[in-house]
């Protein structure tokens, strides 16, 4: 019987009426080295629909296509034969309808168990499963962090992660894809929504390094992924507003980078560590943080001369500039910013390494604005930031973060009358989007504190309190 034509759930193209699969032939043959994989599957409607309809073979095919994997690679990842993957996807074998096998697959793919909720409810609209859980931030705040990220993983419920006995190229490519997708999703969702899962990825890679078997070549690749996933998870906690876990992860990234021959890994870890330090210079140990940030950026700059990567050098110099401004050193700030802009003028696209792709002129301008604000020139800082607000090329998370910085800068200058409506506009964006960013909320908290005695700020306080009580919220300061 020939069925009615429909669309491929991997890429959306029209399927032949003779195709019994929910994927087109291209998606079925997808090579795992293809970097143009479709949207990450865990939060996708096609996957929710397949799970709600109990079409588990189609669900596996959708996941495989989104990961950009061939059936052979998926078989290697799951410890199956390629023929088993083909038969499960086509519905000829009901292996996934055994709950033990289903959970084994979920654990092998590091799939959050909450993704399976549509199977129980029959509702493809679903939920991310977080509303009934305490946030990771609140759980960690109930105990001492110390230096043990393993302890954090246990608190977060990540210690049950399953790993393969032997790791090959398919596992490495899967981990690379997962890492790329965290960075991509961060731009639209923010760290508050992704931090726990980012920690899970790092914990998984570190456990593989410690316990699985692999070749020497694979070892170097895994070390690189471990470093990058630690930096990625650190950034997600950084953006979520949890500096303690972020700093621990950045320190882990620097430690792992020392085991590699790739200096770019160390540069990435040091650059992010420096950013965290300058983001927290308002604390009692602020001067010490700023001085450490300067030492880190100078070490990173020594490892990455301008000709090696102009965008990385520009970013590092801009972060050094902000650290100088936090110490009130205007001349060093302007000197470092001049080096940053000279490097940025020579950037060519695409630039190496991949993680510096966000370091464009608007990013450097934002660092300059932060420095100007630290030095008391709030008006110039606001004007510099306003040039990029609303630009479509700026990621949604960065857009609301910049607007929150503008609001906080206006409040710092004493112009609370302008800061409050700017903050309300940021709240509009946060309430209408999936973005969860503790850094953004903290900046709005500055406006809240500055306008404490202004009746017109009642709406700001009420809405900020309501948003701060959400499932991925952090405490305001």
C-alpha positions in Angstrom: 0.0 0.0 0.0 1.3 3.4 -1.0 0.9 6.0 1.7 0.3 9.7 1.4 3.4 11.9 0.9 4.8 13.7 4.0 7.9 15.6 5.0 11.2 14.3 6.2 11.5 14.8 10.0 15.3 15.3 9.7 15.6 18.1 7.1 11.9 18.9 6.2 12.1 18.0 2.5 9.1 16.2 0.8 9.2 12.4 1.0 8.3 10.0 -1.7 5.0 8.2 -1.2 7.0 5.0 -1.6 9.3 5.9 1.4 8.2 4.0 4.5 10.6 5.8 6.7 10.1 9.3 8.2 13.6 10.3 6.9 14.6 11.0 3.3 17.4 9.0 1.7 19.9 11.8 2.3 19.2 11.9 6.1 19.3 8.1 6.2 22.7 8.1 4.7 23.9 11.1 6.7 27.7 11.0 7.2 28.7 11.7 10.8 31.4 14.1 9.8 28.8 16.5 8.3 28.8 19.6 10.5 25.4 20.9 9.1 23.2 18.6 11.2 19.6 19.7 11.9 18.4 21.2 15.1 19.4 19.5 18.3 16.8 16.8 18.9 16.0 16.9 22.7 13.7 19.9 22.4 12.4 19.3 18.9 8.7 18.8 18.0 9.4 15.9 15.6 11.0 13.9 18.4 8.2 14.8 20.8 5.6 13.8 18.2 7.3 10.4 17.6 7.6 9.7 21.4 3.9 10.7 22.0 2.8 8.4 19.2 5.1 5.6 20.6 6.9 5.5 17.3 10.2 4.7 18.9 12.0 3.6 15.7 11.2 6.9 14.1 12.4 8.7 17.3 15.8 6.9 17.0 16.0 7.9 13.3 15.3 11.5 14.1 18.0 11.6 16.8 20.5 10.0 14.5 19.8 12.5 11.7 20.0 15.5 14.1 23.4 14.2 15.3 24.5 13.8 11.7 25.3 10.1 12.2 25.2 7.2 9.8 23.5 4.0 10.9 27.0 2.4 11.3 28.1 5.2 13.6 24.9 5.0 15.7 25.4 1.2 16.0 29.0 1.8 17.2 27.7 4.3 19.8 25.0 2.0 21.1 27.0 -1.2 20.9 24.6 -2.7 18.3 25.0 -4.2 14.9 24.2 -1.8 12.0 21.4 -4.2 10.9 19.8 -3.8 14.3 19.7 0.0 14.0 18.2 -0.4 10.5 15.5 -2.8 11.7 14.6 -0.8 14.8 14.3 2.4 12.7 12.1 0.7 10.1 9.9 -0.9 12.8 10.9 -4.4 12.0 12.3 -4.9 15.6 10.7 -3.7 18.8 13.9 -3.5 20.8 13.2 0.0 22.2 9.8 -1.1 23.6 11.7 -2.9 26.4 12.1 -0.1 29.0 15.6 -1.5 30.0 16.8 -1.2 26.4 15.2 2.3 26.1 17.0 3.6 29.1 20.3 2.1 28.0 19.9 4.0 24.7 19.0 7.2 26.5 22.0 6.9 28.8 24.4 6.1 25.9 23.2 9.3 24.1 23.2 11.3 27.4 19.6 12.0 26.8 17.8 13.8 29.7 15.1 11.4 31.1 12.6 14.3 30.9 12.7 14.0 27.1 10.7 10.7 27.4 7.8 12.5 29.2 5.6 12.6 26.0 5.7 8.8 26.0 3.8 8.8 29.3 1.5 11.8 28.8 0.8 11.3 25.0 1.3 15.1 24.8 3.8 16.2 22.2 3.8 19.8 23.5 5.5 18.4 26.6 7.7 20.1 29.2 11.4 20.2 29.9 10.7 18.4 33.2 12.4 21.1 35.3 9.3 22.6 37.0 9.2 19.9 39.7 13.0 19.9 40.3 15.1 22.2 42.4 17.6 24.1 40.3 21.2 22.9 40.3 22.2 26.3 41.7 20.0 25.9 44.8 21.1 22.4 45.3 24.8 23.3 45.2 24.2 26.3 47.6 23.2 23.8 50.3 26.7 22.3 50.5 30.3 23.2 50.3 31.6 23.1 46.7 35.3 22.7 47.7 37.4 21.6 44.7 35.4 18.5 43.8 33.4 18.7 40.6 32.6 15.0 41.2 30.7 16.1 44.3 28.7 18.6 42.2 27.9 15.9 39.6 26.6 13.7 42.4 24.4 16.5 43.7 23.1 17.2 40.2 22.2 13.5 39.6 24.8 13.0 36.9 26.9 10.2 38.5 24.8 7.5 36.9 26.0 8.4 33.4 26.8 5.3 31.3 30.0 5.2 29.2 31.2 2.8 26.5 34.0 0.2 27.4 35.9 1.2 24.2 35.7 4.5 22.5 36.2 5.0 18.7 35.7 7.7 16.1 31.9 7.5 16.2 31.9 8.4 19.9 34.3 11.3 19.3 32.2 12.7 16.5 29.1 12.4 18.7 30.8 14.4 21.5 31.9 17.0 19.1 28.4 17.4 17.8 27.0 17.7 21.3 29.5 20.4 22.1 28.8 22.4 19.0 25.1 22.3 19.8 25.6 23.6 23.4 27.3 26.6 22.0 24.6 27.1 19.4 21.7 26.8 21.9 23.5 29.1 24.4 23.0 31.9 21.9 19.3 31.6 22.0 18.6 30.1 25.5 21.3 31.3 27.8 23.3 29.5 30.5 20.5 29.2 33.0 18.6 26.7 30.9 21.7 24.6 29.8 24.2 24.7 32.7 23.2 21.3 34.2 23.3 19.5 30.9 26.6 21.2 30.0 28.1 19.9 33.3 26.7 16.4 32.3 28.6 16.5 29.0 31.9 17.4 30.7 31.4 14.8 33.4 30.7 12.2 30.7 33.9 13.0 28.8 36.0 13.0 31.9 34.6 9.6 32.9 35.4 8.3 29.5 39.0 9.5 29.8 39.3 7.9 33.2 37.6 4.6 32.6 37.2 3.7 28.9 39.8 2.2 26.6 40.9 4.0 23.4 43.9 4.5 21.1 46.6 7.1 21.6 45.2 9.2 18.8 41.7 9.1 20.3 43.2 10.0 23.6 44.4 13.4 22.3 41.0 14.1 20.7 39.3 13.2 24.0 41.6 15.5 25.9 40.7 18.3 23.6 37.0 17.6 23.9 37.3 17.4 27.7 39.0 20.8 27.8 36.5 22.4 25.5 33.5 20.9 27.3 34.8 22.1 30.6 35.1 25.6 29.2 31.6 25.4 27.7 30.1 24.2 30.9 32.0 26.8 32.8 30.6 29.5 30.5 27.1 28.2 30.9 27.4 28.4 34.7 29.1 31.8 34.3 26.1 33.1 32.3 23.7 31.4 34.8 25.3 33.5 37.6 27.0 30.7 39.5 30.6 31.9 39.7 31.8 29.2 42.0 31.1 26.3 39.7 32.2 28.3 36.7 35.6 29.0 38.2 36.0 25.3 39.2 35.2 24.3 35.6 37.6 26.8 34.1 40.4 25.6 36.5 39.6 22.1 35.3 39.9 23.2 31.7 43.3 24.7 32.3 44.5 21.6 34.1 43.3 19.3 31.2 44.8 21.7 28.6 48.2 21.2 30.3 47.9 17.5 29.2 47.6 18.5 25.5 50.1 19.8 23.0 47.4 22.3 21.7 48.1 25.7 23.1 44.8 27.0 21.8 43.0 24.9 24.5 44.9 26.7 27.2 44.3 30.1 25.6 40.5 29.4 25.5 40.5 28.4 29.2 42.5 31.4 30.3 40.5 33.9 28.3 37.2 32.7 29.9 38.8 32.6 33.3 39.8 36.2 32.8 36.3 37.2 31.8 34.8 35.6 34.9 37.3 37.5 37.1 36.4 40.9 35.6 32.7 40.1 35.8 33.2 39.7 39.6 35.4 42.7 40.4 32.6 44.3 42.4 33.3 41.8 45.2 35.6 42.5 48.2 38.5 40.9 46.4 37.8 42.8 43.2 41.3 44.3 42.8 42.9 40.8 43.2 40.4 39.5 40.6 41.4 42.2 38.1 45.1 41.7 38.6 44.7 38.0 38.1 42.7 38.6 34.9 45.5 40.8 33.6 48.1 38.1 34.3 45.9 35.5 32.5 45.2 37.7 29.5 48.9 38.5 29.1 49.9 34.8 29.3 47.2 34.0 26.7 48.4 36.8 24.4 51.9 35.4 24.6 50.6 32.0 23.4 48.5 33.6 20.6 50.5 36.4 18.8 48.3 38.5 16.5 49.4 36.8 13.2 48.2 33.5 14.6 44.6 34.6 15.2 43.8 38.3 15.0 40.3 37.7 16.5 41.6 35.8 19.5 44.3 38.4 20.1 41.7 41.2 19.8 39.4 39.5 22.3 42.2 38.8 24.8 43.4 42.4 24.6 39.9 43.8 25.1 39.5 41.7 28.2 42.9 42.9 29.5 41.6 46.4 28.9 38.5 45.9 31.0 40.6 44.5 33.8 42.8 47.6 33.8 39.7 49.8 33.9 38.4 47.9 36.9 41.6 49.1 38.7 41.0 52.7 37.5 44.1 52.6 35.2 42.9 54.7 32.2 46.2 54.8 30.2 46.6 51.0 30.3 42.9 50.6 29.4 43.3 52.7 26.3 46.6 51.1 25.3 45.1 47.6 25.5 41.9 48.7 23.6 44.1 50.2 20.8 45.9 46.8 20.4 42.5 45.1 20.3 41.1 47.4 17.6 44.3 47.1 15.5 44.0 43.3 15.6 40.3 43.5 14.8 41.0 45.6 11.7 43.0 42.7 10.3 40.5 39.9 11.0 39.6 37.8 8.0 36.7 35.3 7.9 36.7 32.5 8.8 39.3 32.6 11.5 40.9 29.9 13.6 40.0 28.6 16.2 36.2 28.0 15.9 35.4 29.2 19.5 36.5 32.8 18.6 33.9 33.1 15.9 31.8 35.4 18.1 34.7 37.9 18.5 33.4 40.5 16.1 33.5 44.3 16.2 30.3 44.5 18.4 31.9 42.2 21.0 35.0 44.4 21.2 32.9 47.5 21.3 31.0 46.0 24.3 34.2 45.4 26.1 35.3 49.0 25.5 31.9 50.2 26.8 32.4 48.1 30.0 35.8 49.8 30.4 34.4 53.3 29.9 31.7 52.6 32.4 34.3 51.4 35.0 36.2 54.6 34.4 33.1 56.7 35.0 32.3 57.7 31.4 28.8 56.2 31.5 27.4 58.3 28.7 30.0 57.2 26.2 29.5 53.6 27.3 25.7 53.7 26.7 26.2 55.4 23.3 28.7 52.7 22.2 26.3 49.9 23.2 23.2 51.3 21.6 24.8 51.0 18.1 24.3 47.2 18.2 21.0 46.9 20.1 18.3 45.3 18.0 20.7 44.2 15.2 19.7 40.9 13.7 23.3 39.7 13.5 23.6 39.9 17.3 22.5 36.7 19.1 19.3 37.0 21.2 21.1 36.2 24.5 23.7 38.9 23.7 21.1 41.4 22.8 19.2 41.2 26.1 22.6 41.1 28.0 23.7 44.3 26.3 20.4 46.0 27.0 20.6 45.0 30.6 24.1 46.5 30.7 22.8 49.7 29.3 20.1 49.8 32.0 22.6 49.1 34.7 25.0 51.8 33.4 22.2 54.4 33.3 21.4 53.5 36.9 25.0 53.8 37.9 25.1 57.3 36.3 22.1 58.3 38.4 19.6 58.3 35.5 17.1 55.9 37.0 14.3 57.5 35.1 15.8 56.1 31.9 17.1 52.9 33.5 13.7 51.7 34.6 12.0 51.6 31.2 15.1 50.1 29.6 14.9 47.4 32.2 11.2 46.8 31.5 12.1 46.3 27.8 14.6 43.7 28.8 12.0 41.9 30.9 9.6 41.9 27.9 12.3 40.1 25.9 13.0 37.6 28.7 9.4 36.8 29.3 8.7 36.3 25.5 11.7 34.0 24.9 13.4 30.9 26.4 16.4 32.9 27.5 17.6 32.3 31.0 20.7 34.3 32.0 21.8 35.0 35.6 24.2 37.7 34.4 21.4 39.6 32.8 19.2 39.3 35.9 22.0 40.6 38.1 22.4 43.7 35.9 18.7 44.3 36.2 19.1 43.8 40.0 21.5 46.9 39.9 18.6 49.0 38.5 16.2 47.5 41.1 18.5 48.6 43.9 19.2 52.0 42.5 15.4 52.7 42.1 14.3 51.3 45.5 12.7 54.6 46.5 11.0 55.3 43.1 7.3 54.5 42.9 7.5 54.1 39.1 9.8 51.1 39.6 7.0 49.0 41.3 6.3 47.2 38.0 10.0 46.4 37.6 10.3 45.0 41.1 7.2 42.8 40.7 8.2 41.4 37.4 11.8 40.9 38.3 10.7 39.0 41.5 8.3 36.8 39.4 11.0 36.0 36.8 13.6 35.4 39.5 11.4 32.7 41.1 11.4 30.6 37.9 12.8 27.1 37.6 16.2 28.2 36.3 16.5 31.4 38.4 19.4 32.6 40.5 19.5 34.8 43.5 19.8 38.5 42.9 22.6 40.6 44.4 
